[in-house]
């Protein structure tokens, strides 16, 4: 499965959109599909979108499984930083829980 975020918008910012996409991603992961997150054409994503779309995946899968079952393409430095920060933040919350 490939998600072309650039076909959605060049700026992704809402939890509603992040949740919608996360549900699709979770279904693909449950079906053992490999997921490609293609960010070509996207300039920025919000922390809210990143947490809802990617951070909450850690509630069901560990980071090693996600790395083995998915990849990112076409990301710029801002997107990489937002996703990495969100995953790190969410992972640290789970350790403290």
Secondary structure as UniProt FT lines:
FT   STRAND          2..4
FT   HELIX           5..7
FT   STRAND          11..12
FT   HELIX           15..30
FT   TURN            31..32
FT   STRAND          35..38
FT   TURN            40..41
FT   STRAND          44..45
FT   HELIX           47..53
FT   HELIX           55..59
FT   HELIX           63..69
FT   STRAND          70..73
FT   HELIX           77..96
//
